[in-house]
Amino acid sequence: MGRVVWQERIVIAPDLHHGDPCIKGTRIPVAMIVGSLADGMTSTQIREAYPQLTEEDIRAALAYAAELRHQEFVAPLPG
C-alpha cells in the first residue's frame, strides 16, 4: 500500500475553519483527526463519529502531519 497523496484530500483556505488544514468537502480539521488517533481512537471509531470521512482521508491527515514534521523542527518538552 502506497502513501496517499495528501494534496488530493486536504485543503487550506482562509475562509474554511480559520485557515486550518481540513479534509476537502468537510470542515473537519486535520489536527482533530491526528489528535484523535494520538488519544487512542481507531480510524474506525473516527469514521463512525464522522461518517463523511474515508480511510484515505485519515491516511491523508497522517501523511500531511508526517510531511510537516520533515519541514519543521518541533522542540521537545522540557524535563
N, CA, C, O and CB atoms as a CASP TS submission, in Angstrom:
PFRMAT TS
TARGET T0000
AUTHOR 0000-0000-0000
METHOD Language model
MODEL 1
PARENT N/A
ATOM      1  N   MET     1       0.849  -1.171   0.000  1.00  0.00           N
ATOM      2  CA  MET     1       0.000   0.000   0.000  1.00  0.00           C
ATOM      3  C   MET     1       0.896   1.235   0.000  1.00  0.00           C
ATOM      4  O   MET     1       1.774   1.365   0.853  1.00  0.00           O
ATOM      5  CB  MET     1      -0.966  -0.003   1.222  1.00  0.00           C
ATOM      6  N   GLY     2       0.681   2.134  -0.942  1.00  0.00           N
ATOM      7  CA  GLY     2       1.487   3.352  -1.024  1.00  0.00           C
ATOM      8  C   GLY     2       0.907   4.470  -0.181  1.00  0.00           C
ATOM      9  O   GLY     2      -0.244   4.425   0.254  1.00  0.00           O
ATOM     10  N   ARG     3       1.726   5.455   0.030  1.00  0.00           N
ATOM     11  CA  ARG     3       1.285   6.626   0.802  1.00  0.00           C
ATOM     12  C   ARG     3       0.279   7.421  -0.028  1.00  0.00           C
ATOM     13  O   ARG     3       0.483   7.669  -1.216  1.00  0.00           O
ATOM     14  CB  ARG     3       2.503   7.528   1.206  1.00  0.00           C
ATOM     15  N   VAL     4      -0.784   7.802   0.615  1.00  0.00           N
ATOM     16  CA  VAL     4      -1.811   8.604  -0.036  1.00  0.00           C
ATOM     17  C   VAL     4      -1.249   9.993  -0.342  1.00  0.00           C
ATOM     18  O   VAL     4      -0.441  10.519   0.423  1.00  0.00           O
ATOM     19  CB  VAL     4      -3.082   8.705   0.854  1.00  0.00           C
ATOM     20  N   VAL     5      -1.669  10.578  -1.439  1.00  0.00           N
ATOM     21  CA  VAL     5      -1.241  11.932  -1.805  1.00  0.00           C
ATOM     22  C   VAL     5      -2.156  12.899  -1.064  1.00  0.00           C
ATOM     23  O   VAL     5      -3.299  13.121  -1.465  1.00  0.00           O
ATOM     24  CB  VAL     5      -1.294  12.167  -3.377  1.00  0.00           C
ATOM     25  N   TRP     6      -1.644  13.469   0.013  1.00  0.00           N
ATOM     26  CA  TRP     6      -2.493  14.293   0.876  1.00  0.00           C
ATOM     27  C   TRP     6      -3.028  15.524   0.156  1.00  0.00           C
ATOM     28  O   TRP     6      -4.111  16.008   0.487  1.00  0.00           O
ATOM     29  CB  TRP     6      -1.720  14.721   2.107  1.00  0.00           C
ATOM     30  N   GLN     7      -2.293  16.034  -0.816  1.00  0.00           N
ATOM     31  CA  GLN     7      -2.716  17.235  -1.531  1.00  0.00           C
ATOM     32  C   GLN     7      -4.054  17.025  -2.260  1.00  0.00           C
ATOM     33  O   GLN     7      -4.755  17.993  -2.553  1.00  0.00           O
ATOM     34  CB  GLN     7      -1.635  17.652  -2.530  1.00  0.00           C
ATOM     35  N   GLU     8      -4.399  15.794  -2.545  1.00  0.00           N
ATOM     36  CA  GLU     8      -5.667  15.495  -3.215  1.00  0.00           C
ATOM     37  C   GLU     8      -6.840  15.494  -2.244  1.00  0.00           C
ATOM     38  O   GLU     8      -7.990  15.517  -2.682  1.00  0.00           O
ATOM     39  CB  GLU     8      -5.582  14.150  -3.916  1.00  0.00           C
ATOM     40  N   ARG     9      -6.584  15.469  -0.935  1.00  0.00           N
ATOM     41  CA  ARG     9      -7.651  15.307   0.049  1.00  0.00           C
ATOM     42  C   ARG     9      -7.711  16.396   1.104  1.00  0.00           C
ATOM     43  O   ARG     9      -8.665  16.456   1.880  1.00  0.00           O
ATOM     44  CB  ARG     9      -7.500  14.006   0.720  1.00  0.00           C
ATOM     45  N   ILE    10      -6.699  17.263   1.142  1.00  0.00           N
ATOM     46  CA  ILE    10      -6.648  18.294   2.186  1.00  0.00           C
ATOM     47  C   ILE    10      -6.628  19.670   1.539  1.00  0.00           C
ATOM     48  O   ILE    10      -5.943  19.894   0.541  1.00  0.00           O
ATOM     49  CB  ILE    10      -5.404  18.104   3.101  1.00  0.00           C
ATOM     50  N   VAL    11      -7.380  20.573   2.117  1.00  0.00           N
ATOM     51  CA  VAL    11      -7.448  21.942   1.612  1.00  0.00           C
ATOM     52  C   VAL    11      -7.102  22.900   2.753  1.00  0.00           C
ATOM     53  O   VAL    11      -7.450  22.674   3.911  1.00  0.00           O
ATOM     54  CB  VAL    11      -8.864  22.258   1.023  1.00  0.00           C
ATOM     55  N   ILE    12      -6.406  23.975   2.384  1.00  0.00           N
ATOM     56  CA  ILE    12      -6.105  25.043   3.339  1.00  0.00           C
ATOM     57  C   ILE    12      -6.624  26.328   2.710  1.00  0.00           C
ATOM     58  O   ILE    12      -6.080  26.814   1.718  1.00  0.00           O
ATOM     59  CB  ILE    12      -4.548  25.133   3.674  1.00  0.00           C
ATOM     60  N   ALA    13      -7.682  26.868   3.301  1.00  0.00           N
ATOM     61  CA  ALA    13      -8.312  28.075   2.770  1.00  0.00           C
ATOM     62  C   ALA    13      -8.637  29.012   3.926  1.00  0.00           C
ATOM     63  O   ALA    13      -9.140  28.567   4.959  1.00  0.00           O
ATOM     64  CB  ALA    13      -9.597  27.729   1.958  1.00  0.00           C
ATOM     65  N   PRO    14      -8.358  30.302   3.766  1.00  0.00           N
ATOM     66  CA  PRO    14      -8.570  31.242   4.869  1.00  0.00           C
ATOM     67  C   PRO    14     -10.017  31.311   5.346  1.00  0.00           C
ATOM     68  O   PRO    14     -10.266  31.618   6.511  1.00  0.00           O
ATOM     69  CB  PRO    14      -8.124  32.610   4.453  1.00  0.00           C
ATOM     70  N   ASP    15     -10.968  31.032   4.467  1.00  0.00           N
ATOM     71  CA  ASP    15     -12.376  31.114   4.852  1.00  0.00           C
ATOM     72  C   ASP    15     -12.944  29.783   5.350  1.00  0.00           C
ATOM     73  O   ASP    15     -14.146  29.674   5.591  1.00  0.00           O
ATOM     74  CB  ASP    15     -13.191  31.601   3.682  1.00  0.00           C
ATOM     75  N   LEU    16     -12.099  28.790   5.503  1.00  0.00           N
ATOM     76  CA  LEU    16     -12.532  27.469   5.974  1.00  0.00           C
ATOM     77  C   LEU    16     -11.843  27.157   7.292  1.00  0.00           C
ATOM     78  O   LEU    16     -10.626  26.977   7.337  1.00  0.00           O
ATOM     79  CB  LEU    16     -12.222  26.366   4.920  1.00  0.00           C
ATOM     80  N   HIS    17     -12.608  27.094   8.344  1.00  0.00           N
ATOM     81  CA  HIS    17     -12.104  26.729   9.681  1.00  0.00           C
ATOM     82  C   HIS    17     -10.864  27.533  10.057  1.00  0.00           C
ATOM     83  O   HIS    17      -9.870  26.973  10.518  1.00  0.00           O
ATOM     84  CB  HIS    17     -11.783  25.231   9.738  1.00  0.00           C
ATOM     85  N   HIS    18     -10.928  28.857   9.857  1.00  0.00           N
ATOM     86  CA  HIS    18      -9.862  29.792  10.236  1.00  0.00           C
ATOM     87  C   HIS    18      -8.539  29.516   9.530  1.00  0.00           C
ATOM     88  O   HIS    18      -7.479  29.871  10.045  1.00  0.00           O
ATOM     89  CB  HIS    18      -9.649  29.741  11.725  1.00  0.00           C
ATOM     90  N   GLY    19      -8.589  28.889   8.361  1.00  0.00           N
ATOM     91  CA  GLY    19      -7.375  28.604   7.611  1.00  0.00           C
ATOM     92  C   GLY    19      -6.665  27.333   8.023  1.00  0.00           C
ATOM     93  O   GLY    19      -5.592  27.024   7.505  1.00  0.00           O
ATOM     94  N   ASP    20      -7.258  26.582   8.962  1.00  0.00           N
ATOM     95  CA  ASP    20      -6.662  25.304   9.364  1.00  0.00           C
ATOM     96  C   ASP    20      -6.817  24.282   8.239  1.00  0.00           C
ATOM     97  O   ASP    20      -7.826  24.295   7.535  1.00  0.00           O
ATOM     98  CB  ASP    20      -7.317  24.777  10.671  1.00  0.00           C
ATOM     99  N   PRO    21      -5.843  23.406   8.061  1.00  0.00           N
ATOM    100  CA  PRO    21      -5.986  22.351   7.061  1.00  0.00           C
ATOM    101  C   PRO    21      -7.178  21.457   7.402  1.00  0.00           C
ATOM    102  O   PRO    21      -7.311  20.990   8.534  1.00  0.00           O
ATOM    103  CB  PRO    21      -4.691  21.512   6.967  1.00  0.00           C
ATOM    104  N   CYS    22      -8.039  21.225   6.417  1.00  0.00           N
ATOM    105  CA  CYS    22      -9.236  20.401   6.597  1.00  0.00           C
ATOM    106  C   CYS    22      -9.344  19.401   5.461  1.00  0.00           C
ATOM    107  O   CYS    22      -8.754  19.584   4.396  1.00  0.00           O
ATOM    108  CB  CYS    22     -10.507  21.277   6.667  1.00  0.00           C
ATOM    109  N   ILE    23     -10.100  18.348   5.700  1.00  0.00           N
ATOM    110  CA  ILE    23     -10.390  17.378   4.654  1.00  0.00           C
ATOM    111  C   ILE    23     -11.315  18.046   3.640  1.00  0.00           C
ATOM    112  O   ILE    23     -12.312  18.662   4.016  1.00  0.00           O
ATOM    113  CB  ILE    23     -11.034  16.073   5.244  1.00  0.00           C
ATOM    114  N   LYS    24     -10.983  17.923   2.355  1.00  0.00           N
ATOM    115  CA  LYS    24     -11.785  18.539   1.293  1.00  0.00           C
ATOM    116  C   LYS    24     -13.242  18.126   1.410  1.00  0.00           C
ATOM    117  O   LYS    24     -13.559  16.969   1.686  1.00  0.00           O
ATOM    118  CB  LYS    24     -11.240  18.157  -0.089  1.00  0.00           C
ATOM    119  N   GLY    25     -14.121  19.095   1.193  1.00  0.00           N
ATOM    120  CA  GLY    25     -15.549  18.827   1.215  1.00  0.00           C
ATOM    121  C   GLY    25     -16.142  18.726   2.604  1.00  0.00           C
ATOM    122  O   GLY    25     -17.328  18.434   2.758  1.00  0.00           O
ATOM    123  N   THR    26     -15.311  18.970   3.632  1.00  0.00           N
ATOM    124  CA  THR    26     -15.776  18.925   5.021  1.00  0.00           C
ATOM    125  C   THR    26     -15.210  20.132   5.754  1.00  0.00           C
ATOM    126  O   THR    26     -14.431  20.907   5.199  1.00  0.00           O
ATOM    127  CB  THR    26     -15.349  17.591   5.725  1.00  0.00           C
ATOM    128  N   ARG    27     -15.610  20.273   6.989  1.00  0.00           N
ATOM    129  CA  ARG    27     -14.999  21.269   7.875  1.00  0.00           C
ATOM    130  C   ARG    27     -14.213  20.548   8.979  1.00  0.00           C
ATOM    131  O   ARG    27     -14.015  21.084  10.069  1.00  0.00           O
ATOM    132  CB  ARG    27     -16.088  22.211   8.495  1.00  0.00           C
ATOM    133  N   ILE    28     -13.782  19.354   8.679  1.00  0.00           N
ATOM    134  CA  ILE    28     -13.081  18.525   9.674  1.00  0.00           C
ATOM    135  C   ILE    28     -11.581  18.810   9.577  1.00  0.00           C
ATOM    136  O   ILE    28     -10.954  18.503   8.564  1.00  0.00           O
ATOM    137  CB  ILE    28     -13.375  16.992   9.451  1.00  0.00           C
ATOM    138  N   PRO    29     -11.004  19.401  10.639  1.00  0.00           N
ATOM    139  CA  PRO    29      -9.580  19.739  10.610  1.00  0.00           C
ATOM    140  C   PRO    29      -8.681  18.504  10.725  1.00  0.00           C
ATOM    141  O   PRO    29      -8.995  17.532  11.410  1.00  0.00           O
ATOM    142  CB  PRO    29      -9.259  20.710  11.733  1.00  0.00           C
ATOM    143  N   VAL    30      -7.565  18.592  10.028  1.00  0.00           N
ATOM    144  CA  VAL    30      -6.550  17.544  10.102  1.00  0.00           C
ATOM    145  C   VAL    30      -6.111  17.341  11.548  1.00  0.00           C
ATOM    146  O   VAL    30      -5.920  16.205  11.982  1.00  0.00           O
ATOM    147  CB  VAL    30      -5.337  17.895   9.214  1.00  0.00           C
ATOM    148  N   ALA    31      -5.950  18.431  12.299  1.00  0.00           N
ATOM    149  CA  ALA    31      -5.494  18.343  13.688  1.00  0.00           C
ATOM    150  C   ALA    31      -6.449  17.512  14.542  1.00  0.00           C
ATOM    151  O   ALA    31      -6.007  16.805  15.448  1.00  0.00           O
ATOM    152  CB  ALA    31      -5.348  19.743  14.285  1.00  0.00           C
ATOM    153  N   MET    32      -7.746  17.586  14.268  1.00  0.00           N
ATOM    154  CA  MET    32      -8.711  16.800  15.027  1.00  0.00           C
ATOM    155  C   MET    32      -8.510  15.315  14.753  1.00  0.00           C
ATOM    156  O   MET    32      -8.589  14.497  15.669  1.00  0.00           O
ATOM    157  CB  MET    32     -10.151  17.221  14.679  1.00  0.00           C
ATOM    158  N   ILE    33      -8.251  14.965  13.498  1.00  0.00           N
ATOM    159  CA  ILE    33      -8.054  13.561  13.138  1.00  0.00           C
ATOM    160  C   ILE    33      -6.775  13.028  13.777  1.00  0.00           C
ATOM    161  O   ILE    33      -6.785  11.977  14.417  1.00  0.00           O
ATOM    162  CB  ILE    33      -7.999  13.393  11.602  1.00  0.00           C
ATOM    163  N   VAL    34      -5.679  13.755  13.601  1.00  0.00           N
ATOM    164  CA  VAL    34      -4.394  13.310  14.156  1.00  0.00           C
ATOM    165  C   VAL    34      -4.458  13.270  15.679  1.00  0.00           C
ATOM    166  O   VAL    34      -3.943  12.338  16.297  1.00  0.00           O
ATOM    167  CB  VAL    34      -3.246  14.239  13.695  1.00  0.00           C
ATOM    168  N   GLY    35      -5.085  14.271  16.287  1.00  0.00           N
ATOM    169  CA  GLY    35      -5.232  14.289  17.741  1.00  0.00           C
ATOM    170  C   GLY    35      -6.068  13.131  18.248  1.00  0.00           C
ATOM    171  O   GLY    35      -5.752  12.542  19.282  1.00  0.00           O
ATOM    172  N   SER    36      -7.125  12.799  17.537  1.00  0.00           N
ATOM    173  CA  SER    36      -7.976  11.676  17.936  1.00  0.00           C
ATOM    174  C   SER    36      -7.199  10.365  17.884  1.00  0.00           C
ATOM    175  O   SER    36      -7.337   9.521  18.769  1.00  0.00           O
ATOM    176  CB  SER    36      -9.218  11.593  17.034  1.00  0.00           C
ATOM    177  N   LEU    37      -6.386  10.198  16.848  1.00  0.00           N
ATOM    178  CA  LEU    37      -5.541   8.996  16.770  1.00  0.00           C
ATOM    179  C   LEU    37      -4.533   8.969  17.915  1.00  0.00           C
ATOM    180  O   LEU    37      -4.291   7.918  18.509  1.00  0.00           O
ATOM    181  CB  LEU    37      -4.803   8.938  15.414  1.00  0.00           C
ATOM    182  N   ALA    38      -3.945  10.123  18.224  1.00  0.00           N
ATOM    183  CA  ALA    38      -2.981  10.202  19.324  1.00  0.00           C
ATOM    184  C   ALA    38      -3.643   9.904  20.665  1.00  0.00           C
ATOM    185  O   ALA    38      -3.000   9.389  21.580  1.00  0.00           O
ATOM    186  CB  ALA    38      -2.330  11.586  19.361  1.00  0.00           C
ATOM    187  N   ASP    39      -4.928  10.228  20.777  1.00  0.00           N
ATOM    188  CA  ASP    39      -5.671   9.961  22.014  1.00  0.00           C
ATOM    189  C   ASP    39      -6.120   8.506  22.127  1.00  0.00           C
ATOM    190  O   ASP    39      -6.690   8.107  23.143  1.00  0.00           O
ATOM    191  CB  ASP    39      -6.882  10.871  22.094  1.00  0.00           C
ATOM    192  N   GLY    40      -5.864   7.720  21.091  1.00  0.00           N
ATOM    193  CA  GLY    40      -6.176   6.299  21.167  1.00  0.00           C
ATOM    194  C   GLY    40      -7.372   5.854  20.350  1.00  0.00           C
ATOM    195  O   GLY    40      -7.693   4.666  20.332  1.00  0.00           O
ATOM    196  N   MET    41      -8.038   6.775  19.676  1.00  0.00           N
ATOM    197  CA  MET    41      -9.152   6.366  18.826  1.00  0.00           C
ATOM    198  C   MET    41      -8.611   5.608  17.616  1.00  0.00           C
ATOM    199  O   MET    41      -7.518   5.896  17.128  1.00  0.00           O
ATOM    200  CB  MET    41      -9.989   7.597  18.377  1.00  0.00           C
ATOM    201  N   THR    42      -9.376   4.652  17.148  1.00  0.00           N
ATOM    202  CA  THR    42      -9.010   3.951  15.922  1.00  0.00           C
ATOM    203  C   THR    42      -9.603   4.696  14.734  1.00  0.00           C
ATOM    204  O   THR    42     -10.494   5.531  14.896  1.00  0.00           O
ATOM    205  CB  THR    42      -9.499   2.471  15.951  1.00  0.00           C
ATOM    206  N   SER    43      -9.111   4.393  13.552  1.00  0.00           N
ATOM    207  CA  SER    43      -9.681   5.028  12.371  1.00  0.00           C
ATOM    208  C   SER    43     -11.149   4.640  12.206  1.00  0.00           C
ATOM    209  O   SER    43     -11.950   5.435  11.715  1.00  0.00           O
ATOM    210  CB  SER    43      -8.883   4.643  11.116  1.00  0.00           C
ATOM    211  N   THR    44     -11.498   3.442  12.609  1.00  0.00           N
ATOM    212  CA  THR    44     -12.900   3.016  12.551  1.00  0.00           C
ATOM    213  C   THR    44     -13.757   3.875  13.473  1.00  0.00           C
ATOM    214  O   THR    44     -14.849   4.294  13.089  1.00  0.00           O
ATOM    215  CB  THR    44     -13.033   1.528  12.936  1.00  0.00           C
ATOM    216  N   GLN    45     -13.281   4.138  14.670  1.00  0.00           N
ATOM    217  CA  GLN    45     -14.025   4.976  15.611  1.00  0.00           C
ATOM    218  C   GLN    45     -14.180   6.403  15.072  1.00  0.00           C
ATOM    219  O   GLN    45     -15.235   7.019  15.222  1.00  0.00           O
ATOM    220  CB  GLN    45     -13.317   5.000  16.980  1.00  0.00           C
ATOM    221  N   ILE    46     -13.132   6.911  14.452  1.00  0.00           N
ATOM    222  CA  ILE    46     -13.205   8.254  13.880  1.00  0.00           C
ATOM    223  C   ILE    46     -14.224   8.275  12.749  1.00  0.00           C
ATOM    224  O   ILE    46     -15.032   9.200  12.661  1.00  0.00           O
ATOM    225  CB  ILE    46     -11.817   8.714  13.371  1.00  0.00           C
ATOM    226  N   ARG    47     -14.194   7.271  11.887  1.00  0.00           N
ATOM    227  CA  ARG    47     -15.156   7.218  10.781  1.00  0.00           C
ATOM    228  C   ARG    47     -16.583   7.041  11.281  1.00  0.00           C
ATOM    229  O   ARG    47     -17.520   7.535  10.654  1.00  0.00           O
ATOM    230  CB  ARG    47     -14.800   6.085   9.827  1.00  0.00           C
ATOM    231  N   GLU    48     -16.764   6.343  12.400  1.00  0.00           N
ATOM    232  CA  GLU    48     -18.104   6.218  12.983  1.00  0.00           C
ATOM    233  C   GLU    48     -18.594   7.568  13.505  1.00  0.00           C
ATOM    234  O   GLU    48     -19.776   7.891  13.382  1.00  0.00           O
ATOM    235  CB  GLU    48     -18.103   5.177  14.122  1.00  0.00           C
ATOM    236  N   ALA    49     -17.689   8.356  14.087  1.00  0.00           N
ATOM    237  CA  ALA    49     -18.055   9.672  14.608  1.00  0.00           C
ATOM    238  C   ALA    49     -18.243  10.687  13.477  1.00  0.00           C
ATOM    239  O   ALA    49     -19.045  11.613  13.599  1.00  0.00           O
ATOM    240  CB  ALA    49     -16.987  10.168  15.590  1.00  0.00           C
ATOM    241  N   TYR    50     -17.517  10.516  12.401  1.00  0.00           N
ATOM    242  CA  TYR    50     -17.567  11.416  11.246  1.00  0.00           C
ATOM    243  C   TYR    50     -17.735  10.577   9.982  1.00  0.00           C
ATOM    244  O   TYR    50     -16.762  10.338   9.267  1.00  0.00           O
ATOM    245  CB  TYR    50     -16.277  12.304  11.161  1.00  0.00           C
ATOM    246  N   PRO    51     -18.956  10.129   9.699  1.00  0.00           N
ATOM    247  CA  PRO    51     -19.175   9.193   8.592  1.00  0.00           C
ATOM    248  C   PRO    51     -18.798   9.737   7.216  1.00  0.00           C
ATOM    249  O   PRO    51     -18.654   8.962   6.271  1.00  0.00           O
ATOM    250  CB  PRO    51     -20.606   8.786   8.571  1.00  0.00           C
ATOM    251  N   GLN    52     -18.637  11.045   7.088  1.00  0.00           N
ATOM    252  CA  GLN    52     -18.242  11.596   5.795  1.00  0.00           C
ATOM    253  C   GLN    52     -16.765  11.339   5.486  1.00  0.00           C
ATOM    254  O   GLN    52     -16.335  11.517   4.347  1.00  0.00           O
ATOM    255  CB  GLN    52     -18.524  13.090   5.760  1.00  0.00           C
ATOM    256  N   LEU    53     -15.989  10.924   6.484  1.00  0.00           N
ATOM    257  CA  LEU    53     -14.569  10.616   6.280  1.00  0.00           C
ATOM    258  C   LEU    53     -14.397   9.213   5.717  1.00  0.00           C
ATOM    259  O   LEU    53     -15.192   8.309   5.974  1.00  0.00           O
ATOM    260  CB  LEU    53     -13.790  10.754   7.598  1.00  0.00           C
ATOM    261  N   THR    54     -13.335   9.066   4.943  1.00  0.00           N
ATOM    262  CA  THR    54     -12.943   7.748   4.442  1.00  0.00           C
ATOM    263  C   THR    54     -11.612   7.359   5.085  1.00  0.00           C
ATOM    264  O   THR    54     -10.946   8.188   5.705  1.00  0.00           O
ATOM    265  CB  THR    54     -12.834   7.745   2.878  1.00  0.00           C
ATOM    266  N   GLU    55     -11.242   6.124   4.933  1.00  0.00           N
ATOM    267  CA  GLU    55      -9.942   5.664   5.421  1.00  0.00           C
ATOM    268  C   GLU    55      -8.827   6.458   4.753  1.00  0.00           C
ATOM    269  O   GLU    55      -7.826   6.775   5.395  1.00  0.00           O
ATOM    270  CB  GLU    55      -9.760   4.150   5.160  1.00  0.00           C
ATOM    271  N   GLU    56      -8.987   6.783   3.474  1.00  0.00           N
ATOM    272  CA  GLU    56      -7.982   7.548   2.754  1.00  0.00           C
ATOM    273  C   GLU    56      -7.863   8.973   3.308  1.00  0.00           C
ATOM    274  O   GLU    56      -6.771   9.540   3.326  1.00  0.00           O
ATOM    275  CB  GLU    56      -8.321   7.587   1.265  1.00  0.00           C
ATOM    276  N   ASP    57      -8.979   9.549   3.757  1.00  0.00           N
ATOM    277  CA  ASP    57      -8.927  10.874   4.382  1.00  0.00           C
ATOM    278  C   ASP    57      -8.064  10.841   5.643  1.00  0.00           C
ATOM    279  O   ASP    57      -7.257  11.739   5.883  1.00  0.00           O
ATOM    280  CB  ASP    57     -10.351  11.368   4.724  1.00  0.00           C
ATOM    281  N   ILE    58      -8.245   9.803   6.434  1.00  0.00           N
ATOM    282  CA  ILE    58      -7.480   9.670   7.677  1.00  0.00           C
ATOM    283  C   ILE    58      -5.999   9.455   7.363  1.00  0.00           C
ATOM    284  O   ILE    58      -5.132  10.031   8.020  1.00  0.00           O
ATOM    285  CB  ILE    58      -8.026   8.497   8.534  1.00  0.00           C
ATOM    286  N   ARG    59      -5.716   8.637   6.368  1.00  0.00           N
ATOM    287  CA  ARG    59      -4.324   8.425   5.956  1.00  0.00           C
ATOM    288  C   ARG    59      -3.722   9.718   5.405  1.00  0.00           C
ATOM    289  O   ARG    59      -2.540   9.990   5.612  1.00  0.00           O
ATOM    290  CB  ARG    59      -4.238   7.303   4.896  1.00  0.00           C
ATOM    291  N   ALA    60      -4.530  10.513   4.705  1.00  0.00           N
ATOM    292  CA  ALA    60      -4.047  11.797   4.178  1.00  0.00           C
ATOM    293  C   ALA    60      -3.681  12.737   5.324  1.00  0.00           C
ATOM    294  O   ALA    60      -2.680  13.450   5.251  1.00  0.00           O
ATOM    295  CB  ALA    60      -5.118  12.454   3.268  1.00  0.00           C
ATOM    296  N   ALA    61      -4.488  12.738   6.378  1.00  0.00           N
ATOM    297  CA  ALA    61      -4.186  13.570   7.552  1.00  0.00           C
ATOM    298  C   ALA    61      -2.840  13.169   8.156  1.00  0.00           C
ATOM    299  O   ALA    61      -2.043  14.029   8.531  1.00  0.00           O
ATOM    300  CB  ALA    61      -5.310  13.446   8.615  1.00  0.00           C
ATOM    301  N   LEU    62      -2.595  11.884   8.248  1.00  0.00           N
ATOM    302  CA  LEU    62      -1.313  11.412   8.780  1.00  0.00           C
ATOM    303  C   LEU    62      -0.161  11.743   7.839  1.00  0.00           C
ATOM    304  O   LEU    62       0.920  12.120   8.292  1.00  0.00           O
ATOM    305  CB  LEU    62      -1.363   9.905   9.028  1.00  0.00           C
ATOM    306  N   ALA    63      -0.381  11.605   6.542  1.00  0.00           N
ATOM    307  CA  ALA    63       0.664  11.930   5.571  1.00  0.00           C
ATOM    308  C   ALA    63       1.005  13.415   5.631  1.00  0.00           C
ATOM    309  O   ALA    63       2.172  13.796   5.530  1.00  0.00           O
ATOM    310  CB  ALA    63       0.220  11.542   4.146  1.00  0.00           C
ATOM    311  N   TYR    64      -0.018  14.250   5.795  1.00  0.00           N
ATOM    312  CA  TYR    64       0.201  15.695   5.930  1.00  0.00           C
ATOM    313  C   TYR    64       1.032  15.982   7.182  1.00  0.00           C
ATOM    314  O   TYR    64       1.993  16.750   7.128  1.00  0.00           O
ATOM    315  CB  TYR    64      -1.155  16.455   5.994  1.00  0.00           C
ATOM    316  N   ALA    65       0.665  15.372   8.298  1.00  0.00           N
ATOM    317  CA  ALA    65       1.405  15.574   9.553  1.00  0.00           C
ATOM    318  C   ALA    65       2.845  15.092   9.408  1.00  0.00           C
ATOM    319  O   ALA    65       3.767  15.732   9.913  1.00  0.00           O
ATOM    320  CB  ALA    65       0.711  14.833  10.722  1.00  0.00           C
ATOM    321  N   ALA    66       3.041  13.981   8.729  1.00  0.00           N
ATOM    322  CA  ALA    66       4.395  13.459   8.539  1.00  0.00           C
ATOM    323  C   ALA    66       5.231  14.413   7.690  1.00  0.00           C
ATOM    324  O   ALA    66       6.409  14.630   7.974  1.00  0.00           O
ATOM    325  CB  ALA    66       4.347  12.070   7.883  1.00  0.00           C
ATOM    326  N   GLU    67       4.630  14.976   6.660  1.00  0.00           N
ATOM    327  CA  GLU    67       5.369  15.915   5.820  1.00  0.00           C
ATOM    328  C   GLU    67       5.713  17.186   6.586  1.00  0.00           C
ATOM    329  O   GLU    67       6.813  17.720   6.443  1.00  0.00           O
ATOM    330  CB  GLU    67       4.563  16.261   4.570  1.00  0.00           C
ATOM    331  N   LEU    68       4.779  17.670   7.395  1.00  0.00           N
ATOM    332  CA  LEU    68       5.072  18.842   8.223  1.00  0.00           C
ATOM    333  C   LEU    68       6.258  18.580   9.140  1.00  0.00           C
ATOM    334  O   LEU    68       7.113  19.445   9.330  1.00  0.00           O
ATOM    335  CB  LEU    68       3.844  19.235   9.053  1.00  0.00           C
ATOM    336  N   ARG    69       6.300  17.395   9.697  1.00  0.00           N
ATOM    337  CA  ARG    69       7.387  17.040  10.617  1.00  0.00           C
ATOM    338  C   ARG    69       8.735  17.116   9.921  1.00  0.00           C
ATOM    339  O   ARG    69       9.734  17.491  10.535  1.00  0.00           O
ATOM    340  CB  ARG    69       7.172  15.634  11.188  1.00  0.00           C
ATOM    341  N   HIS    70       8.766  16.764   8.653  1.00  0.00           N
ATOM    342  CA  HIS    70      10.016  16.840   7.903  1.00  0.00           C
ATOM    343  C   HIS    70      10.411  18.278   7.594  1.00  0.00           C
ATOM    344  O   HIS    70      11.584  18.567   7.354  1.00  0.00           O
ATOM    345  CB  HIS    70       9.898  16.053   6.613  1.00  0.00           C
ATOM    346  N   GLN    71       9.433  19.178   7.600  1.00  0.00           N
ATOM    347  CA  GLN    71       9.694  20.557   7.216  1.00  0.00           C
ATOM    348  C   GLN    71      10.050  21.468   8.385  1.00  0.00           C
ATOM    349  O   GLN    71      10.661  22.518   8.183  1.00  0.00           O
ATOM    350  CB  GLN    71       8.505  21.106   6.514  1.00  0.00           C
ATOM    351  N   GLU    72       9.680  21.084   9.600  1.00  0.00           N
ATOM    352  CA  GLU    72       9.963  21.965  10.728  1.00  0.00           C
ATOM    353  C   GLU    72      10.409  21.161  11.937  1.00  0.00           C
ATOM    354  O   GLU    72      10.045  19.996  12.095  1.00  0.00           O
ATOM    355  CB  GLU    72       8.734  22.805  11.078  1.00  0.00           C
ATOM    356  N   PHE    73      11.188  21.787  12.769  1.00  0.00           N
ATOM    357  CA  PHE    73      11.676  21.150  13.987  1.00  0.00           C
ATOM    358  C   PHE    73      10.707  21.437  15.112  1.00  0.00           C
ATOM    359  O   PHE    73      10.319  22.585  15.329  1.00  0.00           O
ATOM    360  CB  PHE    73      13.099  21.641  14.348  1.00  0.00           C
ATOM    361  N   VAL    74      10.319  20.406  15.822  1.00  0.00           N
ATOM    362  CA  VAL    74       9.453  20.558  16.983  1.00  0.00           C
ATOM    363  C   VAL    74      10.319  20.331  18.213  1.00  0.00           C
ATOM    364  O   VAL    74      10.881  19.250  18.389  1.00  0.00           O
ATOM    365  CB  VAL    74       8.230  19.560  16.941  1.00  0.00           C
ATOM    366  N   ALA    75      10.429  21.340  19.060  1.00  0.00           N
ATOM    367  CA  ALA    75      11.271  21.240  20.253  1.00  0.00           C
ATOM    368  C   ALA    75      10.657  20.274  21.253  1.00  0.00           C
ATOM    369  O   ALA    75       9.444  20.303  21.457  1.00  0.00           O
ATOM    370  CB  ALA    75      11.468  22.624  20.900  1.00  0.00           C
ATOM    371  N   PRO    76      11.454  19.420  21.881  1.00  0.00           N
ATOM    372  CA  PRO    76      10.930  18.502  22.886  1.00  0.00           C
ATOM    373  C   PRO    76      10.473  19.268  24.144  1.00  0.00           C
ATOM    374  O   PRO    76      10.943  20.371  24.423  1.00  0.00           O
ATOM    375  CB  PRO    76      12.000  17.449  23.253  1.00  0.00           C
ATOM    376  N   LEU    77       9.568  18.665  24.874  1.00  0.00           N
ATOM    377  CA  LEU    77       9.126  19.265  26.126  1.00  0.00           C
ATOM    378  C   LEU    77      10.265  19.280  27.140  1.00  0.00           C
ATOM    379  O   LEU    77      11.060  18.342  27.181  1.00  0.00           O
ATOM    380  CB  LEU    77       7.917  18.506  26.691  1.00  0.00           C
ATOM    381  N   PRO    78      10.358  20.323  27.956  1.00  0.00           N
ATOM    382  CA  PRO    78      11.433  20.353  28.964  1.00  0.00           C
ATOM    383  C   PRO    78      11.223  19.268  30.015  1.00  0.00           C
ATOM    384  O   PRO    78      10.097  18.866  30.307  1.00  0.00           O
ATOM    385  CB  PRO    78      11.503  21.738  29.643  1.00  0.00           C
ATOM    386  N   GLY    79      12.315  18.819  30.562  1.00  0.00           N
ATOM    387  CA  GLY    79      12.201  17.869  31.657  1.00  0.00           C
ATOM    388  C   GLY    79      12.690  16.586  31.302  1.00  0.00           C
ATOM    389  O   GLY    79      12.664  15.667  32.120  1.00  0.00           O
TER
END
